[in-house]
Amino acid sequence: MKFKFPMTKPMLIPYVNQENTAVTIGGFQHNISRDLEVENPDLFLEFLKYLTGENSFEDICLKFELSHEQYENILESLQQNGVIQENEHCFPFSKDEYTYYSRNINFFSWIDIKGLYYNYWEVQDKLSNSNILLLGAGGTGGVNAVNLARLGVGNITIVDYDIVEISNLNRQTFFYKDVGLKKVDALEKHINDINPFINITTIEKKVCTLDDLMGLGTNYDLVLCCIDQPQNIMELLEAYTSITKIPRALGGYASTIINHSIFTENSHSYANMIKTSNSKFDTKKVDENVFWKWDNAVISPIAYMSGSITALSIFYYLTGLNDLKEGLVHHIDLYNLHNTYFSYYIGESGLVEP
């Protein structure tokens, strides 16, 4: 039997709405809050309160004078609306892992408004069995790695060739004592200290060609690109994706603007999007510059938000707990934080509505 000891998700805090026509769940957050319309909202609220995870199938049937079929139909509807759960410890996690990931489980439960899962340890198990290839251990890449580790992504391969420098410390996940170390080695140690339950593989390598990418292997659920060199890295990634069928995620920043996206083999070409953008007058004039020196202009909040938002989009993609539009590059302009230019999307033909 699927439903043994169903439990109303406590964080939803159900209550009868002001019109007395439905039970409202999810508080007042846009796209999370929703109404469950029923004939008798007060009785239905009592029913939800009785789903504590301790009362059995038979107990609830007797309490509310329901047949097994009626009760199962109600529970199916509640699960499809993301209202109930049974988070059994039936996956191969240790006692410490169950404790480590407990807040993750609450979050998964909260955002699953469609009832994609019933036991949210299934989500954690899916993350635990995921395999990510991460290109770059710097500002965006390092923060991504730390976030993916805390999420419990079980297998992360980190590729970088650089050394930790003092100038990195204003925004990257390193310490003064790491200066002079290989970035992959320092980052691996930090991640193992953060989450000892996952597997980290490091490769000290500079990616320059398609052969370099192919040499990193093909047994990944997703490749995450947090590097901007060589200049044709997008063409190389698209060729890699075309051969391996592995989706690719992009994450990065330019001064105050951070961006992230997901592309698959069926998505249009990001490299062509860049070429289209570069054909515009203003972009061409900037690209033609040889007099003015462009240096890295970034602070810690920008790099950390870049890596964190990219990691969040990867989490959504791997678990399906939020709908992502593939092939759109989401730009967040943190200089224009309080006006309409804060967030926008670039598609194949330029600005688009999400």
C-alpha positions as CSV (number, residue, x, y, z in Angstrom):
1,M,0.0,0.0,0.0
2,K,1.4,3.4,-1.0
3,F,-0.2,5.3,1.9
4,K,0.7,4.0,5.3
5,F,1.0,6.9,7.7
6,P,0.4,10.0,5.6
7,M,1.3,13.4,7.1
8,T,0.1,16.9,6.1
9,K,3.2,18.9,5.4
10,P,3.4,21.1,8.6
11,M,5.2,24.0,6.9
12,L,2.1,24.6,4.7
13,I,0.1,25.7,7.8
14,P,-3.4,25.1,6.4
15,Y,-6.3,27.4,7.3
16,V,-9.8,28.2,6.1
17,N,-9.7,31.1,3.7
18,Q,-11.5,34.4,4.4
19,E,-14.4,33.5,2.0
20,N,-14.9,30.2,3.8
21,T,-14.7,28.4,0.4
22,A,-11.4,26.6,0.6
23,V,-8.5,25.7,2.8
24,T,-5.4,27.8,2.0
25,I,-2.0,26.2,2.2
26,G,1.5,27.6,1.6
27,G,1.1,30.9,3.4
28,F,1.2,33.9,1.0
29,Q,4.2,33.2,-1.2
30,H,3.5,33.6,-4.9
31,N,3.2,30.2,-6.7
32,I,3.5,28.4,-3.4
33,S,0.3,29.6,-1.8
34,R,-2.8,27.8,-3.2
35,D,-6.4,27.1,-2.3
36,L,-7.9,23.7,-1.9
37,E,-11.6,24.2,-2.7
38,V,-13.9,21.8,-0.9
39,E,-17.6,21.7,0.2
40,N,-16.9,21.8,3.9
41,P,-13.6,23.7,4.6
42,D,-13.8,23.4,8.4
43,L,-14.3,19.6,8.3
44,F,-11.5,19.3,5.7
45,L,-9.1,21.3,7.9
46,E,-9.8,18.9,10.7
47,F,-9.1,16.0,8.3
48,L,-5.7,17.6,7.4
49,K,-4.9,18.0,11.1
50,Y,-5.6,14.3,11.7
51,L,-2.9,13.4,9.1
52,T,-0.1,13.5,11.6
53,G,2.1,10.7,10.3
54,E,1.0,8.6,13.3
55,N,-2.6,7.7,12.5
56,S,-2.9,4.7,10.4
57,F,-5.0,4.2,7.2
58,E,-7.6,2.3,9.2
59,D,-7.7,4.9,12.0
60,I,-8.5,7.7,9.6
61,C,-11.1,5.8,7.7
62,L,-12.9,5.1,10.9
63,K,-12.6,8.6,12.2
64,F,-14.1,10.2,9.1
65,E,-16.4,7.4,8.1
66,L,-14.7,6.9,4.8
67,S,-14.4,3.7,2.6
68,H,-10.9,2.6,1.6
69,E,-11.6,3.8,-1.9
70,Q,-12.8,7.2,-0.8
71,Y,-9.8,7.7,1.5
72,E,-7.3,6.6,-1.2
73,N,-8.9,9.0,-3.7
74,I,-8.6,11.9,-1.3
75,L,-5.0,11.0,-0.5
76,E,-4.1,10.7,-4.2
77,S,-5.5,14.2,-4.8
78,L,-3.7,15.6,-1.8
79,Q,-0.4,14.1,-3.0
80,Q,-0.9,15.5,-6.5
81,N,-1.3,18.9,-4.9
82,G,1.8,18.5,-2.9
83,V,0.0,18.5,0.5
84,I,1.1,15.2,2.1
85,Q,4.2,13.2,2.6
86,E,5.7,10.1,4.3
87,N,9.5,10.7,4.7
88,E,10.5,7.2,5.6
89,H,14.2,6.5,6.2
90,C,14.4,3.7,3.6
91,F,17.4,4.9,1.6
92,P,21.1,3.9,2.1
93,F,22.1,6.9,4.2
94,S,23.9,6.8,7.5
95,K,22.5,8.2,10.7
96,D,24.7,11.3,10.3
97,E,23.6,11.8,6.7
98,Y,19.9,11.7,7.7
99,T,20.7,14.4,10.2
100,Y,22.9,16.4,7.8
101,Y,20.3,16.6,5.1
102,S,17.2,17.0,7.3
103,R,16.8,20.7,6.5
104,N,17.1,19.8,2.8
105,I,14.2,17.5,3.1
106,N,12.0,20.3,4.6
107,F,12.9,22.5,1.7
108,F,12.2,19.9,-1.0
109,S,8.8,19.3,0.7
110,W,8.0,23.0,0.8
111,I,8.6,23.7,-2.9
112,D,7.0,20.6,-4.3
113,I,3.6,22.0,-5.2
114,K,2.8,19.3,-7.8
115,G,3.4,16.3,-5.6
116,L,6.3,15.0,-7.8
117,Y,7.5,13.1,-4.7
118,Y,5.9,11.5,-1.7
119,N,9.0,10.6,0.3
120,Y,11.5,13.5,0.0
121,W,14.4,11.3,0.9
122,E,13.9,10.1,-2.7
123,V,15.0,13.6,-3.8
124,Q,18.1,13.4,-1.6
125,D,18.9,10.0,-3.0
126,K,18.6,11.3,-6.5
127,L,21.1,14.0,-5.7
128,S,23.4,11.5,-4.0
129,N,23.5,9.5,-7.2
130,S,24.1,12.5,-9.5
131,N,27.4,13.0,-11.2
132,I,28.5,16.6,-12.1
133,L,31.5,17.7,-14.2
134,L,32.5,21.2,-13.0
135,L,34.9,23.3,-15.2
136,G,36.5,26.0,-13.1
137,A,37.3,26.3,-9.3
138,G,37.3,30.1,-9.1
139,G,34.6,32.6,-8.1
140,T,31.5,31.0,-9.6
141,G,32.9,27.5,-9.8
142,G,34.2,27.3,-6.2
143,V,30.9,28.6,-4.8
144,N,29.0,26.2,-7.0
145,A,31.1,23.3,-5.7
146,V,30.4,24.2,-2.1
147,N,26.7,24.6,-2.7
148,L,26.4,21.4,-4.6
149,A,28.3,19.6,-1.8
150,R,25.9,21.0,0.8
151,L,23.0,19.9,-1.3
152,G,24.4,16.4,-1.3
153,V,25.3,16.0,-4.9
154,G,27.2,12.7,-4.6
155,N,29.8,12.9,-7.3
156,I,31.6,16.1,-8.4
157,T,34.6,16.2,-10.7
158,I,36.4,19.6,-10.5
159,V,38.7,20.7,-13.3
160,D,41.1,23.6,-13.0
161,Y,44.7,24.3,-13.7
162,D,45.2,27.5,-11.6
163,I,47.0,28.4,-8.4
164,V,45.4,30.3,-5.4
165,E,46.6,33.9,-5.4
166,I,46.1,36.6,-2.8
167,S,43.9,38.5,-5.3
168,N,41.5,35.6,-5.4
169,L,40.6,35.9,-1.7
170,N,38.2,38.9,-2.0
171,R,35.6,36.6,-3.7
172,Q,36.7,33.0,-3.9
173,T,36.2,30.2,-1.4
174,F,39.8,30.0,-0.3
175,F,41.8,31.1,2.8
176,Y,45.0,33.0,3.2
177,K,46.8,29.7,4.1
178,D,45.7,28.3,0.6
179,V,47.8,30.9,-1.3
180,G,50.2,29.0,-3.6
181,L,48.2,25.8,-3.5
182,K,46.5,24.3,-6.6
183,K,42.9,25.4,-6.6
184,V,41.6,21.9,-7.1
185,D,43.5,20.6,-4.1
186,A,42.5,23.5,-1.8
187,L,38.8,23.2,-2.9
188,E,38.8,19.5,-2.5
189,K,40.0,19.8,1.1
190,H,37.4,22.4,2.0
191,I,34.6,20.4,0.5
192,N,35.6,17.2,2.3
193,D,35.6,19.3,5.5
194,I,32.1,20.5,4.7
195,N,30.5,17.2,3.6
196,P,32.5,14.0,4.1
197,F,29.6,11.9,2.6
198,I,30.2,12.7,-1.1
199,N,32.9,11.9,-3.6
200,I,35.1,14.6,-5.0
201,T,37.4,14.0,-8.0
202,T,39.9,16.6,-9.1
203,I,41.7,17.0,-12.4
204,E,44.5,19.6,-12.8
205,K,44.0,20.5,-16.5
206,K,43.6,23.5,-18.8
207,V,40.7,22.9,-21.3
208,C,41.7,24.1,-24.7
209,T,40.2,21.7,-27.2
210,L,37.3,19.3,-27.8
211,D,39.7,16.4,-27.2
212,D,40.5,17.9,-23.7
213,L,36.8,17.9,-22.9
214,M,36.3,14.3,-24.2
215,G,39.3,13.2,-22.1
216,L,37.4,14.2,-19.0
217,G,34.9,11.4,-19.6
218,T,31.3,11.1,-20.5
219,N,29.6,9.6,-17.5
220,Y,28.0,12.7,-16.2
221,D,24.5,13.9,-15.6
222,L,25.5,17.5,-16.4
223,V,28.5,19.6,-17.2
224,L,28.8,22.9,-15.5
225,C,30.9,25.6,-17.2
226,C,32.3,28.3,-15.0
227,I,35.2,29.3,-17.2
228,D,35.4,31.9,-20.0
229,Q,38.6,30.7,-21.7
230,P,39.4,29.6,-24.3
231,Q,37.3,32.1,-26.3
232,N,35.6,29.4,-28.2
233,I,34.6,27.4,-25.0
234,M,30.9,27.6,-25.9
235,E,31.5,26.0,-29.3
236,L,33.6,23.3,-27.6
237,L,30.8,22.7,-25.0
238,E,28.2,22.5,-27.7
239,A,30.3,19.9,-29.6
240,Y,30.8,18.0,-26.4
241,T,27.1,18.0,-25.7
242,S,26.3,17.0,-29.3
243,I,28.5,13.9,-28.9
244,T,27.8,12.9,-25.3
245,K,24.1,14.1,-25.0
246,I,25.1,15.5,-21.6
247,P,23.2,18.8,-20.7
248,R,25.4,21.8,-20.0
249,A,24.8,24.5,-17.4
250,L,26.5,27.9,-17.6
251,G,27.3,30.3,-14.8
252,G,29.3,33.5,-14.5
253,Y,29.4,37.2,-13.9
254,A,30.7,40.4,-15.4
255,S,31.1,43.1,-12.8
256,T,27.5,43.6,-11.5
257,I,25.7,41.2,-13.8
258,I,25.4,37.5,-13.1
259,N,24.0,35.0,-15.5
260,H,23.0,31.4,-15.6
261,S,21.4,29.0,-18.0
262,I,20.7,25.3,-18.9
263,F,21.3,24.0,-22.5
264,T,20.7,20.5,-23.9
265,E,21.5,18.9,-27.2
266,N,18.1,20.2,-28.5
267,S,18.6,23.8,-27.4
268,H,19.6,26.4,-29.9
269,S,23.2,27.5,-30.0
270,Y,24.5,29.8,-27.2
271,A,27.6,30.4,-29.3
272,N,25.4,31.8,-32.0
273,M,23.5,34.0,-29.5
274,I,26.9,35.5,-28.5
275,K,27.8,36.1,-32.2
276,T,24.4,37.8,-32.7
277,S,25.0,40.0,-29.7
278,N,28.5,40.8,-30.8
279,S,27.3,42.1,-34.1
280,K,25.5,45.0,-32.4
281,F,27.2,48.4,-32.7
282,D,27.9,49.0,-29.0
283,T,29.3,45.5,-28.5
284,K,31.5,45.7,-31.6
285,K,33.0,49.0,-30.4
286,V,33.8,47.5,-27.0
287,D,35.2,44.4,-28.5
288,E,37.4,46.4,-30.9
289,N,39.0,48.3,-28.0
290,V,42.8,47.9,-27.7
291,F,43.6,51.0,-25.7
292,W,41.5,50.7,-22.6
293,K,42.6,48.0,-20.2
294,W,39.8,45.7,-18.9
295,D,40.6,44.2,-15.5
296,N,38.5,41.9,-13.3
297,A,36.0,44.0,-11.4
298,V,34.1,42.0,-8.8
299,I,33.3,41.7,-5.1
300,S,32.4,38.7,-3.0
301,P,28.6,39.2,-3.0
302,I,28.5,39.1,-6.8
303,A,30.6,35.9,-7.0
304,Y,28.8,34.2,-4.3
305,M,25.4,35.0,-5.7
306,S,26.6,33.9,-9.1
307,G,27.7,30.5,-7.8
308,S,24.7,30.1,-5.6
309,I,22.0,30.9,-8.2
310,T,23.7,28.6,-10.7
311,A,23.8,25.8,-8.2
312,L,20.1,26.4,-7.4
313,S,19.2,26.1,-11.1
314,I,21.2,22.8,-11.3
315,F,19.3,21.5,-8.2
316,Y,16.0,22.3,-9.9
317,Y,17.1,20.7,-13.1
318,L,18.3,17.4,-11.5
319,T,15.2,17.0,-9.3
320,G,12.5,18.5,-11.5
321,L,11.2,20.4,-8.5
322,N,10.9,23.6,-10.5
323,D,10.3,24.2,-14.2
324,L,13.3,25.7,-16.0
325,K,13.3,27.0,-19.6
326,E,16.2,25.6,-21.5
327,G,18.1,27.8,-23.8
328,L,17.3,31.0,-22.0
329,V,20.2,33.0,-20.4
330,H,18.9,34.6,-17.2
331,H,20.7,37.9,-16.4
332,I,20.5,39.5,-13.0
333,D,21.9,43.0,-12.8
334,L,22.8,43.7,-9.2
335,Y,23.6,47.3,-9.9
336,N,19.9,47.9,-10.9
337,L,18.7,45.9,-7.8
338,H,15.7,48.2,-7.2
339,N,14.3,48.8,-10.7
340,T,12.9,47.0,-13.6
341,Y,16.3,46.3,-15.2
342,F,17.1,43.9,-12.3
343,S,16.2,40.6,-14.1
344,Y,15.8,39.8,-17.7
345,Y,16.2,36.9,-20.2
346,I,18.1,36.6,-23.4
347,G,16.9,34.0,-26.0
348,E,17.8,33.1,-29.5
349,S,16.6,36.4,-30.9
350,G,17.4,38.7,-28.0
351,L,15.3,39.8,-25.0
352,V,12.3,37.5,-24.3
353,E,9.6,37.2,-21.7
354,P,10.1,34.2,-19.4
